[in-house]
């Protein structure tokens, strides 16, 4: 696709897509006014911080990922209302196309309209799932940069969070989706990071997390390599993160604090994705590695396989950067809120993370 794409009409653009992809993608995309494919190489942008969140603000529940039914949408809406926010639902939040939340055009329309809405302060993902990466080439990143807002979610939302930061410099937030369980631990971190912009701000292990480690091996924390390091927080779900290698949506990784989490992936698949990160040069520039809880990653009974411990150790023990497993983020109830693009310090020995600067701009 050429770079003058934003100057063609909807009809002509759809026709070009149809000729390239036998019409199937064009059907999914139209009708929509596109901003362009944004396939230029990633370059470092000046960091943009969104305005802080206040109770009573209008929060938009949106869904660029997997299909959400009425029960999930209602649960997410109720969760955010209980936190003291006014909640609006995006126009196509109930749309469905296969396993995704509607066509690419529907999901983009929602994203763009919410960024253009001056009253909306937060774009809060209703759920994860799959399909978010489909919309990345067509996002109007200029619109996003001109209207900085908090964007929050995790899991499949990793691709959107990283792409927005890579293309605009806007800080995004790896944290609970709207339908998550908002434990007191999670709420405290939301308040500290999104509302108060606390810095320095120290994050340590959730009490619930420590208790679960007594009986659940995947919650046990381990220092893979001791030490401390500072850098820019960048990361998310391992499988989604690794899928962005070679695309223009992966941020610059030099001097980064890489954070990764995973769910329902066998150790050999985790090892393969980490090998992709290593061979793709992603791990070379990182200052430290923060690994969350890798849920449901056990080796099936009777199967010959690397263990998760072996897969992680093979990549991080010998690497000359501090690294620790089992921090309080991932597909778990009590989560840290991690601002992508903010400077922080990892203390692997203390298993703690300190935000060194506010993640949001103060509001009068």
N, C-alpha and C positions, 0 to 999 in steps of 0.2 A: 504494500500500500504506500502511495507516495505522500509527501509531506504537505501537499496543498489540499488535503482531504477536507479540511474544515471549510473550504470555500465551495464545495460541491453541495448540491441540493440533496435533500433526503432521498428523493426518487433516484437520482443518479448514483448516489452512494450505495443504495440498496442494490441497484442493478450491477454495480461493479462487484459487490460482495457476492451476488448471485452467480456471476460468471466465474468467480474464483472458487466458490465453495458449493457449487451445485444448488444454491438457493437455500440450503438448510439454515445457515448462520444468518443470512439476510432476513429470513422469516423471524428468527429469534430476536433480531436487533430492532427491526422497524415496528412502529414509527418512532423515530428519535432524531433530534438534532444533535449531531456529534461534534465534539470539540477537537477531534484529531487523534491519531494513534499514539502520540507521545513516545515514539520509539528512539528518541535521541539517547546517546549514552548518559548514564548517571553522572552527575557532577555534584560537587559539594555546594549546598545552598546555605545562606545565612539562616541560623536557627530562628524559628518563629514560635512563640509560646502563645497558646490560646488564653483568653480571659478566664479567671477563676470562676468556679461554680458557686452559686448561692442557693440556699433553700428558697423555694418559690419560683425558681427559674423554669423556663420551658425546656423540657428534655424530649427529644424526638427518638422514638423507638423505630428502628429501621432494620431491614433484613437483606443483606446482599449475598447471603449464603444459602443454607438449606431451607426447604419448605417448613413453615411453622403453622401449626393448627391453632384453632381458637383458644384451646385450653392453655397452650404455651404462651400465646400473645397476652391473654388475660393475666396469667401468672406474672409475666414480665412487667406489664403495666402496673399491677398491684404492688410489686416489689419496689418500683421506682416512686410510686405515689407514697408509699410508707416511709420513704427516705425524705419526704418533704418537697418533692418536685411536682410541677405540673407536667403531664405527659400527653404528647400527641403521637399518633401512629402514622407512619408514612402511608402514602396513598395506596401503594401496591403491596403492603406488608403481608396480605393473605394470598398473593398471587402464587401460582405453582406452574412449573414446567419440569416434568420429571421429578428429580429429587431436589431441584433448586427452587428458589423463591421467585419464580417468574422468569420472563425473558431478560436478556441482557439489557434491552431498552427500558423495561419497567424498573429494573433495579438502578440503572443509571439515572433515570428520571427522578426517582426518589432521592438519590444521593445529591444530585445537583440542586433540586428544589429545596432541600433542607439546608444546604450550604448558602443558598441565596436568601433564605428566610432570616431576616434580621432578628427576629424574636427568639429563634432557636439557639440555645447555648451549647447543647451536647447532642451528638449523634451516637446513640447507644444501641449496639447490636442486640437483637432479640435472642439470637442463638448462633452457634457455629454450624458445622455441617460440611458442605463442599460447594465449590462453584464461584467463590468470591474472586479468584484470579481471572475469571473470564472477563470481568469488567475493566480491568486495569488499563488496557490500551486506549480506552475510549473516555476516560475521566478528563474533565476540564480542570487540570491542575492549577491553571491560572485563577479560576474561580475559587478553588480551595484556598490558595495562598492569599487571596484578597479578603477572604472571609474566615479567618482562623477560628475554629471551634474545637472543643474537646471531641475526639473520636475514640471510643473505647470498646473493647471486646478481646477475645483471644481465640485460640484454636485456629479454625479456618480464616478468621479475620486477620491473622498474621500477615497475609499477603497485602491487604489493604493498608494496614498500619505501616508496614515497611515501605510500600509504594508511595504513600502520601509523604512520609518523611524524606524518602530519597528524591522525590520530584519537586518538593516545595520547601523542605526544611521545617515543616510544621511538626512539633512534638505531638506524638500520638500515645495512646495508653493501652498497655497490655493489662487487662483486668477483667472482672466478671462481666458476662453477658447479662442482659436483663432478666433472663429466666434462671440465672444461677441462684444458689442458696446464699443469701447475704448474712453471713455470720457476723457477730460483733467485731471479730478480728478484721474481716474484710471491710466492714463499714468504717472502722477506725482508720484504715489505710486510705479509703476513698476520701474521707474528710481531710486527712493530713496532706494528701498529695493534690487532690483536685480542688478543694475548697480553701484550704489554708496556705497552700504553697510552701509548706515547711521546709526549711533548709538551714543548717544540715539536719537531715532526718534519717534516723537509724531504723532499719528493718531487721527484726530477728524472728526466730521460729515461732510459729503459732503453738500455743499450749496444746490444742487438740492434735496438732501434727505430732508433737513429741509423745503424746499418749498412744497414738496409733502405731508409732514406731516400735512399741513394746511387743506388738503382735503381728504387725504387717511389715515384712522385710522391705518392701519398696518405699516405705517412709523413713527407713533408717538413714541418717545422714553420715556421709563419709567425706573426709578431706582427701582428695586425690593428689593434690600437690599444695603444700603449705605456702603461705605468704599473703601479701596484699598488693593491690594494684588499682590504679585509677584509669578511667576511660569513659567513653560515651556508651550508654546503654543501647544495645541493639539485639534483637532476637525475637523469639516466639516459638511456635510449634515446629519441631524438628522437620517433619515431613513436608510441611508447607514451606518452611524456610529453604530447605534444600532444593525444592522445585523452582525457586527463583534464581538459582545460580545460572549465569549466562543470559539473564534478562536485564533490562534497564531498571528493574524495580527493587534491586537489592542495594542498600546503601553502602557507602564507603565503609570498609571494615577496619581500616588502620586505627590503632589505639582505641579499640572498642572493648567494652565489657559484654561478651557474648552470653546471652541467656537462652536456654533451650529447655523444652519440656515435650512429653509425648504420651500417647495413650494407645493401647491395643496394637502395639507393634512388637513383633517378636525380636529378640536380641539380634538375630542375624540381619534383620532389616534395619535396626538401629545402627549396627556396625556399618552396613552398606551406605547409609545416608551420611554417617560421619566420615567415611572414606571419601564420599563425594565432596564434602566440605573441605577435607584436607587436600585432595587432589585439585580442587577448584581454587585453591589459594586462600580460602576464606579464613582458615584457622591461623594462617601465617601472620596476619596483622593484628590479631586480638591480644589484649593485655591480660585478660583473665577469662575463665569459663565458669558460668553459673548454671548448674543443672537443677531443674526443679524435680518434682516427683514424676517418675515415669510409670504411669498407671497401667495395670493389666498387661505387663510385659514379661510374664513368666514363661519359662520353657515348658511346653506340653509334656505331660508324663510319658516317659518311655522314648522321648525324642532326643537324639544326639544333637547338641547345639551349644554354642557359646552361651554363657549366662550374661545377663545384663551387666553385671559387675565387670566381667571380662571385656565385654564390648566397649564399655566406657573407659576402663583402665588402659586398654590398648591404645586409645587415642589421647588420653589426657595425663596419665601418670608420668610419662617420659617427656612430655612437652614442657618447656621451661616457662610456664605461666601458672599462677595460682588457679586452682580449680577445686570445686566442691560439689557434691551431689546431695540432693534431698532438700533443697531450699523450698520455702513456702509459696510456690506458684505452680500453676499447671491445672490439670483437670481434677482439682480438689476443692473442698468447700471453703476453706480459709485461705485467702490469697493475698499476696502483696499486689500493689498496683505499681507497675513498672513503666515509667515514662520513657519511651523511645526517643533518643536524641538529647538526653540530659546527662551531664557529667555526674559520675558516682564513683564510690570506692568500695571494692570488695575486700573483706577480711576473711580469707578462707578458714583460718584457724578458729575465729570466733563465729563463723557461719553467719555473718551479718553483712548487710549492704547499707551504705550511707549515701543518700542523695546529697550532692555538694552544692546544688543550686535549685531554686524553685522551678517547678515544672509548669507553672501557670503565671500569668501576669495579674497583679493585684487590680481589683476594681474599686472605684470610689463608692 
